[in-house]
Amino acid sequence: MISVPEYREIVAQLKHLAEKGTPLPIVVPRLIDQTAAAEMLGISLANFKRLEREAYFPFKRKMVGTSVRYRNTDIVHYLLADSESGDNAE
């Protein structure tokens, strides 16, 4: 038996492999804070907070007690989707 997150990761890997011919990069799933999320996206923390407040990102925040966290895998998938859509525009 596999967990739902594992199942979703397997499906995402298979879809990406079928569509692009390459697997998604291996990323160890973990929750990261806003600072780390902003660093992954290559933007300032203030800009990240503003964009998140405006619901710009497709990934959602996870509350751990009173702390805001994000799944690093969600951010990687967002970055890959964004870069792939940019490749199609050329």
SVG drawing of the C-alpha trace seen along z (x, -y; Angstrom):
<svg xmlns="http://www.w3.org/2000/svg" viewBox="-5 -43 22 45">
<polyline fill="none" stroke="black" stroke-width="0.4" points="0.0,0.0 1.2,-3.5 0.3,-6.8 -1.7,-9.5 1.4,-11.8 3.5,-8.9 0.7,-8.1 0.5,-11.7 4.3,-11.8 4.2,-8.6 1.4,-9.9 3.3,-13.2 6.5,-11.4 4.7,-9.2 2.8,-12.1 6.0,-14.1 7.8,-11.1 5.0,-10.5 4.8,-14.1 8.4,-15.2 10.4,-12.0 12.3,-12.8 11.4,-12.2 10.9,-15.0 14.0,-15.8 14.2,-13.9 13.4,-16.2 13.1,-15.0 9.7,-16.2 9.8,-18.6 8.0,-21.7 9.9,-24.9 9.3,-28.4 8.6,-31.6 12.2,-32.6 13.3,-29.3 10.3,-29.4 11.3,-32.9 14.9,-31.7 13.8,-28.8 11.8,-31.2 14.7,-33.7 12.7,-36.6 12.8,-38.7 10.8,-37.7 8.8,-40.9 7.9,-40.2 7.1,-36.6 4.7,-37.7 3.0,-40.2 2.5,-37.7 1.2,-35.1 -1.2,-37.6 -2.5,-38.3 -2.9,-34.5 -0.4,-34.5 1.0,-31.1 -0.9,-27.8 0.6,-26.2 -1.0,-26.7 0.4,-27.4 0.3,-24.8 -0.1,-25.9 2.1,-24.0 0.9,-25.5 1.3,-29.2 4.0,-28.8 3.5,-29.1 5.1,-26.4 5.1,-25.2 5.8,-21.9 9.1,-22.2 7.8,-19.7 4.9,-22.1 7.4,-24.9 9.6,-22.7 6.6,-21.6 5.5,-25.2 9.0,-26.2 9.2,-23.3 5.7,-24.1 6.6,-27.8 9.9,-27.0 8.2,-24.5 5.5,-27.0 8.2,-29.5 9.9,-27.1 6.8,-26.6 6.5,-30.4 9.8,-30.4"/>
</svg>
